[in-house]
Amino acid sequence: MNNWLLYGAYGYTGRLIIEEAVQRGHKPVLAGRNKDKLIPLAKLYDLGWLELGLDDGDKLATAVAPFDLVFHAAGPFTITSDPMLRACLAGKTHYVDITGEIGVFENTFHYDEAARQNNLVFISGVGFDVVPSDCLANYVADKLPDATELELAIAALGSASAGTTNTMLELLPTLKKGSVVRRNGRYQSHSIGQDAKQVTFSNGRTRTVTPLPWGDLATAYRSTGIPNITTYMILPVSPTMARFFRLYRPLLAIKPVRRLAQTIVARNVTGPDETARQTGRSYLYARATNQRGTAVEAWLETMEGYQLTAVAGVRAVEKILNGETTAGTLTPAQAFGVDFVLEIEGTKRFDKLPKIIS
């Protein structure tokens, strides 16, 4: 049960995963590029460590082969995921990661047949991206099998870590208009700030949400087959912000500029502190609609996003190593069922908005 490797162990989220894993009796081997960061962490938790880069595919495959599973937590995943996926396939090792990047999900799906043939489980997005939203999307889809439209809205509190911010910097140059939706089964560029709407979440607050790219544009389509999907988040965009995006997005397309920005972020950006992680709450809403206009709604309330990532990620590792899922490339809900998120402490799902007692 403990024969797994955590790659990206000394990142912000990696450390949270270590804490959760150790509390649940695991002893993962910690891995990453920098042994000077690995050694103190390994000593602190009495864990093994492995200095390991991603550049040499043969060496990477040899390194991961002795392990039953690799938990990949080192972004930006558009750069780091595929080398590790190929190594896990060659080494006959299960793979999970915590990406939220649409392109990474699609790339992982390409390994489905190879994973099945080798009796391997590959799952991208076992954290806040996309466990709660994938479970909620499939929950409403199961109640309306002929749904043709899916809307998902997310209200997540707290600040972003350096890793998350740098992933966003990697993603921005690829977005022509700032956002993406799925229409008739295909991705479609969407102007940032367009089609904002009001959503009331389970805490009783009505918030303005804006279409923004979230991993469910890939995963929910994969798991539900619904052809029209819009993912919303709380991010009011003023005309000034829209102009800022249009002005600076081309600069981020220049690799040296993007790497400089990411270096600055790595040195200066930290994620939410322990108090914020322990007290913060995240809220999600899903609506499935069919061509007759029949709709099914559901709401979800759960823990702060980074805390959930650690908790859900370790639970996913346990289920895979216990043989509780089938082989292939899966979404979290496909692998573990729509109620998987309810196994996470403090998570509640509602079919109707709960009455709020003030």
N, C-alpha and C positions, 0 to 999 in steps of 0.2 A: 504493500500500500504506500510505502514511503519512497519507492524507487522512481523519483521524478526530479526533473531539473527545472529550476526557475531561472530563465534568462532575462537579464535586465533587472537583477535583484536589487541594485543600489539606487534605482530611480525612486521617485516619490511613491508611486503606486506599488512598485516592487517591495518596498519596505513594509507597506501595509499588508501585502500578501504574505510576507514572511511571518509577521506577527500573528495573523489569522491561522496560518498553517501550523505554526508551533503550538498555538493554543489548542489546536485540535489533534495534537499528537504526531504531526508529520515532521519529517526531517529532510526537507528537500536539499539537494545540492545547489548552491548558489553559483550563478555564472554571469559573465559579462566580459567586456573588453579590458577593463582596468583592474588589475589585481590589487592595486593600492587602495581601491575602494571596496573590493571584495573581502580582503583579509580581515579588516576590523569588524565587518558585519558578520562574517562567519564565526569569528571568535566570540562576538557578543551573544550569538544564539547557539554556539557549539554545533555548527553545521559545516559540512564539507564545501569546498569551493573549487571553481574551475575557470581559469582565464581562457577566454574563447572569443575569437573574432568570427565574422561572417564572410570573410573574403575568400577563404579556401574551402570550396565545397566538399572536397574529399575528406579533409581534416575535420570539418564540421560534422559530416555524416558519421565518421568513425567515433567522434566524441559523444554524439547523442545515442548511438546504437545500444550501449549498455542500459539505457534508461527505458522504462515503460512509457513515459510521457514527458513531453516538454511543455512547460507553461511559458509562453513567449510574452514578455511584458516590456520589450524595448522598442520604442517607436523612434521616428515616424515609421509606421508599419508599411507604408508604400515602398520604403527602402529596405526594411529589415525582414519583412515577413516571408517573401518568396525564397530567399536562401535557406531559411530555417525549415520551411515546408518541404523543399527538395531534400534537405538533409534528413528530415524525419521519414520521408518516404523511403529513402535509401537505407536508413537505419532501422526501418520497421518499428517506428516509435509514434505513439499517439501525439497529437498536437492540439493545443488550445492557445488562443491569444485574447487580448482585450481591445482590439481595434474598434474604431467607429467609422473607418474609412470605407466608403462604398466600393472603390476600386479593389481594395484588399479583400472584401467579402467576395466579389465576383471572381477574383483570382483563386481564392480558396475553393470556390465551387468547381473550378476547372479540374481540381484534383479528385473529384468525387469517385469516378470510376477506378482510378488507381488506388484510392484508399480502400474501396470495397474489395478489390482484388487481393489486397494485402491484409485484409481484416483490421484496418486501422480506423480510428475516429479522428476526424479533423473538424474542429469547431472554432470559427472566429467569432469574437464578440461575447465572451462569457462574463463580461462585467456590466456596468451600467449601460454601456453600449454592448449588447442590445437585450439583455435578459428581461428586464421588466416590460419593455415595449414589445418585444417579440412574443412574450407570453400573453400580453393583453391583446395584441393584434390577432393572435390565433384564437383567443377566447371568444371575441366577437365574431370572427369569421366562422367558427364552428357553429355558432348560433344562427348564422345566416349563410348557408352554403352557396347560395347563388349571388352573393355580394359582388358588385362590380367596382365599388369605390371604397377606399379605406382612408380615414383621416386619423392621424395620431398627433397628440399635442403633449408637450413635456414642459413642466415647470420645475426646474432643478435649482436649488439654492446653492450658494457657495462660489468660491473663486476657482479658477483653473490652475492646474499644476504647470510647471515648465514643459513637461512632456506633452500635455494636451495642447498648450499654446503653440508649441513648435510643430505639432501635427497640423494645426489650423494654418500655420504659415506655409506649410508644404502643400496644403490643399488649395489655398486661395487662388494661386495662379491658374489652376485648372478650371475654375468656374467662370464661364464667359459673362454671365449676368449676375453672379453672386449666389444663386441658389439653383436647386434642381428639384424637379418633381418627376413622377412616373405617370405617363399617359399612354393608354392602349399597350401596355407592356413595355414601353420604351422610355429611357431617360429623356427628359426635356429640360432645357435651360429655362430658368425662371428668374425674372428681375427681382433683385433683393428689395424687400419692403412691399412688394405687390401682394394683394389678396390677403392682407392681415385680417384676422377675425377675433371675435370675443369667445372665450371658452371659460366656463365655470368649473373649477376643479373641486375635489372632494373636501377641501378645507373651507369651502364656501366662497372663495375669492374668485371674482371674474377678472380675467387677465387678457390683454391683447397678445395674441401669438402670431408669428410670422412664418411663412414657409421657409424652412432652412434644411439643408441636406443632413439626413440622419441615416444610420446604417439600415434601418428598416426599409428604405427604398429598395435595397437589395434583398434583405433577409425575409421581410414579410411577403414580398412577391414570390420568393422561393418557396416559402412554407404554406402560403394561402392561395397563391395563384391569382389573387385579385389584381386586375390590370392597371387600375388607376389609384395611385397612392400619393398622399401629401403628408409630409411630416412637418409639424409646427413646433416652434420654441418661442419663449418669451425673449424677444430681442427687438424692441421698438427701433426702427430705422428712420431717422430724420433725413430730409434732403441733404443736409450738410454731411451726414455720415455716408450717404450714398455717393456723393461727389468725392469724398475721401477715398472710398473703396475704388472708384473708377480711376482716380489719380494714381494710387499707390500699388494697385494690383499688378500693373505691368512691371514695376520695379522688382517685385517679389519673384517674377518669372526669371530674373537674372540670378543664376545660381550663387555667385559670390555675395550678392546683396542678401539673398535669402539666408545663406549660411551665417553671415554677420548678424542678421537679426536674430537668428536662433541662438547664437552664442550669447548675445546680450540677454535674451530671455532666460537661458540656462543659468546665468549668473545672478539674475535679479528677481525672478518670479518663483514664488513658492505656492503650494496648494493650501487648502483650508487647514487650520490648526485642529488639534484634537477635539477641542470644545465644539467647533463648528461641525466636525464629522459626527460627533456623538449626538448632537442636538438637531442637526439639520434634517429636513424632510424633503422628499421628492414626490411630485404629483404627476400622474399621467392620465390621459383621456383617450379613448378610442371610439370610433364610430364607423360601422360598416353599413353600406347602403346598397340595395339592389336596384335594378332598372325600373321596378314598380314604385320606388320611393320608400319601400319598407326599410327601416333603420334599426340597428341594435347598437346600444351604447354601453360603455363600462368605464369605470374609474379605478385607479390604483393609487395607493399611498404607500411609500416605502422609505427606507433610510437614505441618508445622504449618499450621493453618487459614488464617491471614492470609497467610502466604507462598504457600500454594496458591492463594488467591484471586487474587493478583497474577499468578502464573504461568499458571494456567488461563484467567484472563480475557484476557490478551494472546494466548495461543494461540487462543482462540475468535475474537478479532478477526481474526487472521491467516487462519484458515480461512474465515471469512465473506467477507473481502475477496478471497480467492483463489478464491471461487466453489465452495467445497467442500461446500456444503449446499443444500438446496432452500428455496424461499420458504415463508413462513407463520410462525405462532407455534409454536415447537418447544421441547422440553426439551433439555438438553445431550446426552443419550444419543441422542435422536431425530436431532439435528443432526449429531453427530460420531461416533456409534457407541459401543458399550459399552466399547471399548478406549481411548477417548479419555483416560481418567484414567491409563492405563498409559504414556502419552507423557510424563507428568510425572516428573521425575527422582526416583528413590528409591521409586517406588510399586510395591507388590507385591500380587498377588492370589492367594489360595489357595482350592482346592476342599476341602482338608482342613486341619485345624489343623496347623501346622508343629511339628516337634519342637524344643523349646527346649533348647539346650545351655547349662547353667549353668557 
